[in-house]
Amino acid sequence: MRRTTILWLCAGSILSGGPSRAEAPPDGHGQRDHSGHHDATAHHRFEDATQWAERFEAAERDAWQLPDSVIATLIHRDDLVVADVGSATGYFPVRFARATPRGAVFGSDVEPSMVMYLNDRARVEGLTNLSSVLAAPDDPHLPRRVDLVFLCNTVHHIDDRIDYFQRLREQLRPGGRIAIVDFRLASEKGPPHKLAPNIVEEEFLAAGYELAERHDFLPEQYFLVFALATEPE
């Protein structure tokens, strides 16, 4: 059976739902740079992995993040290869590793302490199919092409998002998808300046994707899945 690969970007260092230290426009739609692309609505460093683990791994998060439902929506085989960019302390990567025992999970994070934390956690928990690599803000440095990219509480932290999404096209295998989970504008969770889902859709369309799925079961977040746009015949 052919193996597929998933790239999962979720709640990580440059990519997290943590508090913001950056100012952004009050409409929550993000700011544009001189090239016309959207920049992050929030920037934040997450240097102390042990400290952030208390927040990222808090049991009460499960009630609104619904990780089992998210994973069930995206994981349809146990041999998938998953890459979580912005993997932080492993909230989702560990769950994906357990759901894909015949596959592999790659974490990717810009914070060295997060990368070390997740690699240590994988060893302690005996997850031999899970490892983490150091990312750059504009490149997840994935070891291989993937079938699904998922950004959880993450997309609002990325600068030059259209360029970023266009570069991710090169990381996708045929039939690859990108899934976005981020905070609703009305949610009291996440950063004060949020990114509206219609802006995310517009940016993906501009980067050469089309909306494939929309899921509404998360109480605090929107959940969108994009695929590469098909060429008209």
PADO-687701 format. One record per residue (C-alpha): residue number from 0; residue in one letter; x, y, z. Coordinates in steps of 0.02 Angstrom, whole numbers, plus 50000, padded with zeros to 5 digits. Example, Ala and Ser with C-alpha at 12.3 -4.5 7.8 and 13.67 -1.06 7.14 Angstrom:
BEGIN
{r 0; A; {50615; 49775; 50390}};
{r 1; S; {50684; 49947; 50357}};
This chain:
BEGIN
{r 0; M; {50000; 50000; 50000}};
{r 1; R; {50066; 50173; 49955}};
{r 2; R; {50109; 50281; 50103}};
{r 3; T; {50042; 50456; 50113}};
{r 4; T; {50109; 50600; 50213}};
{r 5; I; {50026; 50734; 50317}};
{r 6; L; {50101; 50901; 50363}};
{r 7; W; {50017; 50968; 50520}};
{r 8; L; {50050; 51145; 50579}};
{r 9; C; {49981; 51176; 50751}};
{r 10; A; {49995; 51290; 50901}};
{r 11; G; {50183; 51311; 50896}};
{r 12; S; {50315; 51440; 50928}};
{r 13; I; {50295; 51568; 50793}};
{r 14; L; {50134; 51473; 50765}};
{r 15; S; {50027; 51476; 50920}};
{r 16; G; {49870; 51538; 51001}};
{r 17; G; {49967; 51618; 51142}};
{r 18; P; {49959; 51800; 51196}};
{r 19; S; {50022; 51928; 51073}};
{r 20; R; {50161; 52056; 51095}};
{r 21; A; {50130; 52135; 50926}};
{r 22; E; {50007; 52269; 50875}};
{r 23; A; {49894; 52237; 50725}};
{r 24; P; {49745; 52321; 50642}};
{r 25; P; {49589; 52321; 50752}};
{r 26; D; {49484; 52231; 50622}};
{r 27; G; {49580; 52070; 50652}};
{r 28; H; {49608; 52044; 50467}};
{r 29; G; {49797; 52061; 50469}};
{r 30; Q; {49909; 52194; 50397}};
{r 31; R; {49980; 52206; 50221}};
{r 32; D; {50163; 52232; 50182}};
{r 33; H; {50230; 52331; 50035}};
{r 34; S; {50204; 52183; 49918}};
{r 35; G; {50019; 52174; 49960}};
{r 36; H; {50028; 52008; 50053}};
{r 37; H; {49957; 51985; 50226}};
{r 38; D; {50073; 51984; 50375}};
{r 39; A; {50046; 51907; 50545}};
{r 40; T; {49917; 51983; 50662}};
{r 41; A; {50022; 51928; 50811}};
{r 42; H; {50205; 51887; 50846}};
{r 43; H; {50262; 51796; 51001}};
{r 44; R; {50412; 51695; 51061}};
{r 45; F; {50392; 51530; 51152}};
{r 46; E; {50567; 51498; 51216}};
{r 47; D; {50537; 51401; 51377}};
{r 48; A; {50456; 51239; 51320}};
{r 49; T; {50432; 51171; 51496}};
{r 50; Q; {50338; 51327; 51549}};
{r 51; W; {50228; 51327; 51393}};
{r 52; A; {50190; 51142; 51411}};
{r 53; E; {50083; 51183; 51563}};
{r 54; R; {49972; 51287; 51450}};
{r 55; F; {49978; 51192; 51286}};
{r 56; E; {49949; 51023; 51369}};
{r 57; A; {49819; 51080; 51496}};
{r 58; A; {49677; 50954; 51514}};
{r 59; E; {49545; 51089; 51497}};
{r 60; R; {49603; 51123; 51319}};
{r 61; D; {49527; 50959; 51262}};
{r 62; A; {49351; 51025; 51295}};
{r 63; W; {49363; 51156; 51157}};
{r 64; Q; {49504; 51090; 51048}};
{r 65; L; {49418; 50920; 51027}};
{r 66; P; {49580; 50836; 50969}};
{r 67; D; {49504; 50664; 50947}};
{r 68; S; {49371; 50733; 50829}};
{r 69; V; {49500; 50833; 50732}};
{r 70; I; {49612; 50682; 50710}};
{r 71; A; {49465; 50570; 50660}};
{r 72; T; {49418; 50698; 50527}};
{r 73; L; {49591; 50696; 50448}};
{r 74; I; {49667; 50525; 50484}};
{r 75; H; {49586; 50390; 50379}};
{r 76; R; {49732; 50265; 50378}};
{r 77; D; {49859; 50213; 50509}};
{r 78; D; {50006; 50222; 50388}};
{r 79; L; {49996; 50409; 50355}};
{r 80; V; {50151; 50515; 50378}};
{r 81; V; {50111; 50674; 50474}};
{r 82; A; {50216; 50831; 50489}};
{r 83; D; {50161; 50957; 50623}};
{r 84; V; {50238; 51127; 50591}};
{r 85; G; {50230; 51236; 50743}};
{r 86; S; {50227; 51074; 50840}};
{r 87; A; {50273; 51153; 51008}};
{r 88; T; {50265; 51029; 51152}};
{r 89; G; {50173; 50897; 51053}};
{r 90; Y; {49988; 50915; 51094}};
{r 91; F; {49938; 50855; 50921}};
{r 92; P; {50098; 50766; 50861}};
{r 93; V; {50089; 50639; 51003}};
{r 94; R; {49908; 50602; 50963}};
{r 95; F; {49946; 50585; 50778}};
{r 96; A; {50091; 50468; 50815}};
{r 97; R; {49974; 50355; 50913}};
{r 98; A; {49845; 50361; 50773}};
{r 99; T; {49972; 50316; 50638}};
{r 100; P; {50075; 50171; 50709}};
{r 101; R; {50124; 50114; 50534}};
{r 102; G; {50165; 50290; 50478}};
{r 103; A; {50275; 50431; 50542}};
{r 104; V; {50253; 50603; 50621}};
{r 105; F; {50372; 50749; 50599}};
{r 106; G; {50364; 50899; 50716}};
{r 107; S; {50434; 51064; 50651}};
{r 108; D; {50461; 51219; 50758}};
{r 109; V; {50566; 51378; 50754}};
{r 110; E; {50604; 51368; 50940}};
{r 111; P; {50752; 51251; 50976}};
{r 112; S; {50686; 51216; 51151}};
{r 113; M; {50521; 51155; 51077}};
{r 114; V; {50611; 51041; 50956}};
{r 115; M; {50716; 50966; 51096}};
{r 116; Y; {50564; 50951; 51211}};
{r 117; L; {50463; 50855; 51082}};
{r 118; N; {50607; 50739; 51036}};
{r 119; D; {50633; 50702; 51220}};
{r 120; R; {50448; 50673; 51244}};
{r 121; A; {50442; 50553; 51098}};
{r 122; R; {50584; 50452; 51174}};
{r 123; V; {50506; 50449; 51348}};
{r 124; E; {50335; 50397; 51281}};
{r 125; G; {50409; 50267; 51164}};
{r 126; L; {50343; 50348; 51005}};
{r 127; T; {50474; 50288; 50883}};
{r 128; N; {50375; 50358; 50736}};
{r 129; L; {50385; 50537; 50802}};
{r 130; S; {50529; 50660; 50781}};
{r 131; S; {50548; 50850; 50772}};
{r 132; V; {50656; 50965; 50665}};
{r 133; L; {50704; 51149; 50676}};
{r 134; A; {50604; 51262; 50559}};
{r 135; A; {50633; 51436; 50492}};
{r 136; P; {50493; 51567; 50494}};
{r 137; D; {50474; 51550; 50306}};
{r 138; D; {50517; 51365; 50286}};
{r 139; P; {50464; 51215; 50392}};
{r 140; H; {50619; 51119; 50332}};
{r 141; L; {50520; 50960; 50307}};
{r 142; P; {50619; 50804; 50267}};
{r 143; R; {50498; 50750; 50129}};
{r 144; R; {50345; 50798; 50027}};
{r 145; V; {50177; 50781; 50113}};
{r 146; D; {49993; 50747; 50081}};
{r 147; L; {49911; 50860; 50211}};
{r 148; V; {49964; 51023; 50291}};
{r 149; F; {49867; 51071; 50447}};
{r 150; L; {49891; 51237; 50538}};
{r 151; C; {49810; 51242; 50709}};
{r 152; N; {49803; 51409; 50803}};
{r 153; T; {49946; 51453; 50687}};
{r 154; V; {49902; 51543; 50527}};
{r 155; H; {49883; 51713; 50611}};
{r 156; H; {50068; 51705; 50661}};
{r 157; I; {50137; 51688; 50485}};
{r 158; D; {50206; 51835; 50385}};
{r 159; D; {50188; 51843; 50196}};
{r 160; R; {50059; 51706; 50203}};
{r 161; I; {50020; 51699; 50017}};
{r 162; D; {50204; 51673; 49979}};
{r 163; Y; {50213; 51543; 50119}};
{r 164; F; {50064; 51447; 50051}};
{r 165; Q; {50136; 51454; 49875}};
{r 166; R; {50300; 51380; 49937}};
{r 167; L; {50204; 51242; 50026}};
{r 168; R; {50139; 51186; 49856}};
{r 169; E; {50312; 51113; 49827}};
{r 170; Q; {50295; 51013; 49989}};
{r 171; L; {50132; 50930; 49935}};
{r 172; R; {50116; 50764; 49847}};
{r 173; P; {49982; 50741; 49714}};
{r 174; G; {49812; 50757; 49795}};
{r 175; G; {49887; 50849; 49945}};
{r 176; R; {49781; 50958; 50058}};
{r 177; I; {49804; 51097; 50185}};
{r 178; A; {49690; 51110; 50337}};
{r 179; I; {49673; 51268; 50441}};
{r 180; V; {49608; 51277; 50619}};
{r 181; D; {49612; 51450; 50698}};
{r 182; F; {49513; 51555; 50819}};
{r 183; R; {49346; 51631; 50771}};
{r 184; L; {49341; 51820; 50780}};
{r 185; A; {49210; 51809; 50919}};
{r 186; S; {49310; 51687; 51025}};
{r 187; E; {49380; 51748; 51190}};
{r 188; K; {49527; 51629; 51168}};
{r 189; G; {49682; 51660; 51064}};
{r 190; P; {49765; 51826; 51023}};
{r 191; P; {49671; 51991; 51032}};
{r 192; H; {49694; 52018; 50845}};
{r 193; K; {49625; 51868; 50752}};
{r 194; L; {49621; 51821; 50569}};
{r 195; A; {49450; 51808; 50488}};
{r 196; P; {49413; 51646; 50394}};
{r 197; N; {49361; 51739; 50236}};
{r 198; I; {49535; 51817; 50230}};
{r 199; V; {49613; 51644; 50246}};
{r 200; E; {49505; 51583; 50102}};
{r 201; E; {49553; 51732; 49993}};
{r 202; E; {49738; 51704; 50026}};
{r 203; F; {49730; 51520; 49983}};
{r 204; L; {49636; 51557; 49823}};
{r 205; A; {49770; 51684; 49779}};
{r 206; A; {49904; 51552; 49813}};
{r 207; G; {49824; 51427; 49693}};
{r 208; Y; {49711; 51323; 49806}};
{r 209; E; {49525; 51291; 49818}};
{r 210; L; {49415; 51259; 49970}};
{r 211; A; {49382; 51072; 49984}};
{r 212; E; {49299; 51054; 50155}};
{r 213; R; {49226; 51161; 50293}};
{r 214; H; {49195; 51088; 50468}};
{r 215; D; {49094; 51179; 50601}};
{r 216; F; {49105; 51066; 50753}};
{r 217; L; {49240; 51162; 50847}};
{r 218; P; {49164; 51285; 50971}};
{r 219; E; {49304; 51414; 50969}};
{r 220; Q; {49384; 51391; 50799}};
{r 221; Y; {49350; 51376; 50614}};
{r 222; F; {49413; 51223; 50521}};
{r 223; L; {49448; 51235; 50334}};
{r 224; V; {49529; 51112; 50215}};
{r 225; F; {49607; 51167; 50050}};
{r 226; A; {49668; 51071; 49898}};
{r 227; L; {49771; 51127; 49750}};
{r 228; A; {49657; 51206; 49621}};
{r 229; T; {49620; 51096; 49472}};
{r 230; E; {49660; 51161; 49300}};
{r 231; P; {49506; 51183; 49190}};
{r 232; E; {49498; 51057; 49049}};
